[in-house]
Amino acid sequence: MKSFATAAFSFALTLLAGAATAQTAPVPDAAAVVKALESGDCAVAAKTLNAALAQPSPQVLLLAGSMFEQGLCLKPSVERAARFYMRAQEQPGAPARLAALYASPAAGPDKGLAMWWGLRAGLPIPRECDVAGDARQDPDRFGAAVAGWRPERLNACVHVIGVLATLGAEFVTASIVGDGLPVVFAPASGQWLVASDQLAQEGMDAGVGAGAIRGSAPGFQRAESWSQPDTARARSREELRAMAPRIERLGREALARYPRPEGMDPGWRLNFSITEQRR
């Protein structure tokens, strides 16, 4: 009888230990979800994501939003994607993801929200796409201001925000050409010039490379020569060059995703730099 009681007590301890182990099992991180996605097994990817969402990091929330936005192993859902992005809105890159989502045809687009989050993301937009004064911080006044714009202006701004937000979700951008990889974007023609800061400025001011951004077909032009900014914060030449192909690929995808509206101002030239890829 005593041996039976001892065995029962030991079995109970085993059950408690197993429960404690289950409760303290590590929650998968974003890297585990990515690994599952890369394996091509959507069932495992969805299961891993659900486990990661039990105690999600900002990276997991952004990844969940991206999976719902792109339909990666999940049924596409603008609403669910926005919900996860909103939960991570303080994370760098999240406002750009929200802007890109709301500017997309899949979201309507929701032009007011695309504009709102585009400004929150700090994208290098044209002056005509900015909202001045206190309305920038007040959703109601912001919406009223944007609603009063001509449709051509609003459509052009939403297009530009969608394209730039696609880059801003993956890369850190700066409005002033400096340490990073300078880019010139001509929205009316859909042309880009990825170049050194010196060449980009000459392309804007003196016509060097300007023919590339005035071509009839959308696309990227990459300058052959290179001038690295001489500052302590500048990324190495190799690191900056390595970013160019991904920038070009994202840009092409963005131009395909966001239809270019009629009547865009051919004088718009956006001169900015990309300093690093978001981690």
Secondary structure, 3 states (H helix, E strand, C coil): CHHHHHHHHHHHHHHHHHHHHHHCCCCCCHHHHHHHHHHCCHHHHHHHHHHHCCCCCHHHHHHHHHHHHHCCCCCCCHHHHHHHHHHCCCCCCHHHHHHHHHHCHHHCCCHHHHHHHHHHCCCCCCHHHCCCHHHHCCHHHHHHHHHCCCHHHHHHHHHHHHHHHHHHHHEEEECCCCCCEEEEEECCCCEEEECCHHHHHHHHHCCCCHHHHCCCCCEEEECCCCCCCCCCCCCCHHHHHHHHHHHHHHHHHHHHHCCCCCCCCCCCCEEEEEEEECC
